[in-house]
Every structure is written in structure tokens, then in C-alpha cells.
Amino acid sequence: MQDFQYKNGSLYCENVSLSRIAEKVGTPFFVYSHQALRQQLRAYHEAFSDVPHLVAFAMKANANIAVLKLFSNEGGGADIVSAGELHRALVAGIDPQKLVFAGVGKTKREMAAALKAGILMFNIESSQELTALDETAKELGLKAPVALRVNPNVDPKTHPYISTGLKKSKFGIEITRAVSEYQLAAKLLNIDVVGIHSHIGSQLTEVQPFVDALALVSELIEVLRAKNFNILHWDIGGGLGITYDKENPPLPNELAKAILPLLKKSGCHIILEPGRSLTANAGALVTQVIYSKESDVKNFIVVDAGMNDLPRPSLYQAYHAMLPLVENHRPEKVVDVVGPICESGDFLAQDRALPQLLPGECLAVMSAGAYAFTMSSNYNARSRPPEILVHGDLFDVIRERETMEDLLRGEKIPDFLLR
Ligand SMILES: *Cc1c(COP(=O)(O)O)cnc(C)c1O
């Protein structure tokens, strides 16, 4: 988080004071550091420079086209999970040959859009999906490049909602069934087998689950090659954790050190799909205190951002650090920081020690560059906040605050109700 720092008592992103942005655009808003984003991507490129590789940013973490363009300028690609994400990636100018398409529920329409765009490969999660892709490619007179997503049944030791590589998970194909699925793929005339994929979960704070999973996949690659399957691309997924509170996750170079021997031995082109670790700590959500209130058992600070803007605390009991925009040395109190939404689950922090804050003062909710804006909603008819990109001394609005017209777009009252 070195790109968010206090200078003379004010919290800055790079060389811009967050209070200055708040005055200009109002609150709440999301802010991202250009330098931090670029640095995180470069850390991956350096860590894996010994193998031919592609960093395909899992854009569900942060899909703003300016962020995608920044990564694209640095040689990055994207891991997409819908036609909407495909569209965004193409608008941002990402080379289609740097796109991989994941997800258990790709429709034929989405497959067709990706085939026409000429993406690098589809990560396929079931035999029905494989057949649907073959049919779609046939209708278009194309061949679909495919990797199968195998499920190595390794416990990533993370929150159950973001754990994806266990047998009971909806994701991937059980590793024990992989060979027969590859044999099915080989029989389909419009499918071109080019790779293998696994992704075991998110917010991983140890390297061992990666090593265990990739060792199993590595054995499978040898078995498949012995059966003459062409495994050119090995997509090792994403999932590296970040520091929200006191976690101490491995850095990209520590992950690389542990798995590079396996990757090199394969001779494959390696694809990585980091999401959170590229963007989470490059961003913050700035919110303003509206009121504080006390009951016999709790102290509350009511702020102008809620679960609709940042659902992670409500959804996963996630912890986000909070920093006042202006450093203050008033006595600390244990408070719940809650939003304006009409739900008891609408909180950004619970039982948090914070220095006293007065109405009108602002807080930065840290680590909000991933799974934050992309998970936001209009619940309670609230406009989604703007997104700001800081670059040195400058900042740009990379997404405007939604207007009342935006909130009504596409809706209409049918004639029969107007009679
Ligand atoms: C979500 C996801 C990722 C990214 O996970 P992070 O934990 O954000 O790195 C990568 N690959 C797939 C298939 C995913 O679903």
C-alpha cells in the first residue's frame, strides 16, 4: 500500500491528496494508483521471465477499460468470463490472442462472439459445454482452441465461497476423468485441443496448495502427451492472496520460485490469471461520514458508501483497513462502520477501533481495487460511485458517477398502465 501514504497529515494516492479528489468529484468514489497497478503487473512479468508466459488479468476483479488498457500497454491480456467482459477487453484494445475464456455457463452466443473475435483459448468445464462449443464452431466454419479445466481436488485453505478446486466444487472436470474428457474432445472435429487449465481458489496465502495442484496437473500433462495430445498452453490460474489485514501472502517471485521447475520442465507456454493480487491494494473507496450514533451496546458511524458499493464485508465477512483522510489523534472508539442501505447486513466494518470521526470527515476503505466496483449494484436506487485513476500529480475520472437518468435507463411504463 506504499502508493497510499500520509503526507503532512493528509492521505495521498501517489502525489494527489484524496481530499482534493473528494472536493472535486464528491463522495463516495473509488480511486486507483496507476503506479501501483503497473508495478504489480511488472512484478509478475519479472517473476516469470524465465518461461514464455502471458499474464491474463482476471478482469472480473476490476473491469474498467482504463485499467485494462494500462495492463494491455504493459503486455498483459485478460481472463474473461462473459460476452460483456469480452466486449470490454476488445474496446480496451487487448489483443484477442491474449484472451482466455473461463466460466461454467458459457452460452453458445457468448462462444460465437469469442470465436469470431479469435481468442487464444476456451477453458472448458464440462462435456456438454465442449459439445456446445464444437457445434458453435461448426456453424461458423471455425475451429475452437480449447483447454480443459481440471479440478485437482486440493484444499486452498481460503474462504469457502472463493474455494474452487475441491471435488464438491461446481468448477472444472475431476482430474480422474480428465483423460476421457480429452478423448471426447479429440473426437470433435471443430475442437482443437491446445492446453490445460486449473484454478483452485482465491486469496491464497500459502504456496503449498499451488505446488500440490500443479504437481498433479504436471503428471496429467505427461499422461496426455503420451497419448499424443498437444498441450501447448498451461494455464495455472490465479488466486494469489493480498494483505487486507495481517495476512502475509507470497509475492509473485516467491510463487515463481516454488513452481518454476515444474513449469520449465513442461516446455509449455504458461498462462497466469491473477486478479486480486494485481489490483486490490492499488485501490481504495473513499467515503464520507454522515452521522454517528450510539446505542447501549454499539457505536455506529454511518457513511455514504454501503454494501451496494463494496459488498465484500457483507458477502464474505471480509476485512478492509480504514484510514481517515486527515490524520487525527482523537481517542479511539470501537465502532461499526455502516452504510445507508436498509439492511442489517450493510456494514463496511464491525467492531473496529477508529479515532473519533465527525460528520463531513472522510475515510478511505483500503484494498478496494479488486472485487469492489465490479461487484457493486444499484440496490436502494443508489448511483454507483465514480472511478478515479491517479497518475503522479494528476487524476482522471475513468468512470463518471451514475446519474438519475442512468438509473432509469431502459425502463418504461407499459401503455396499459397509462390508460
Ligand atoms: C476469479 C478467477 C481468477 C482470479 O482469481 P484471483 O484470486 O482474483 O487471482 C482466475 N481464474 C479464474 C478461472 C477465476 O475464476
The ligand as a Gaussian input file, in Angstrom:
#p B3LYP/6-31G(d) Opt

LIG

0 1
 C      -11.554000     -15.453000     -10.252000
 C      -10.645000     -16.235000     -11.125000
 C       -9.304000     -15.877000     -11.217000
 C       -8.674000     -14.776000     -10.408000
 O       -8.622000     -15.049000      -9.058000
 P       -7.831000     -14.047000      -8.079000
 O       -7.976000     -14.684000      -6.760000
 O       -8.509000     -12.737000      -8.154000
 O       -6.421000     -14.002000      -8.542000
 C       -8.523000     -16.570000     -12.119000
 N       -9.021000     -17.581000     -12.859000
 C      -10.315000     -17.952000     -12.788000
 C      -10.801000     -19.048000     -13.637000
 C      -11.167000     -17.294000     -11.908000
 O      -12.446000     -17.676000     -11.827000

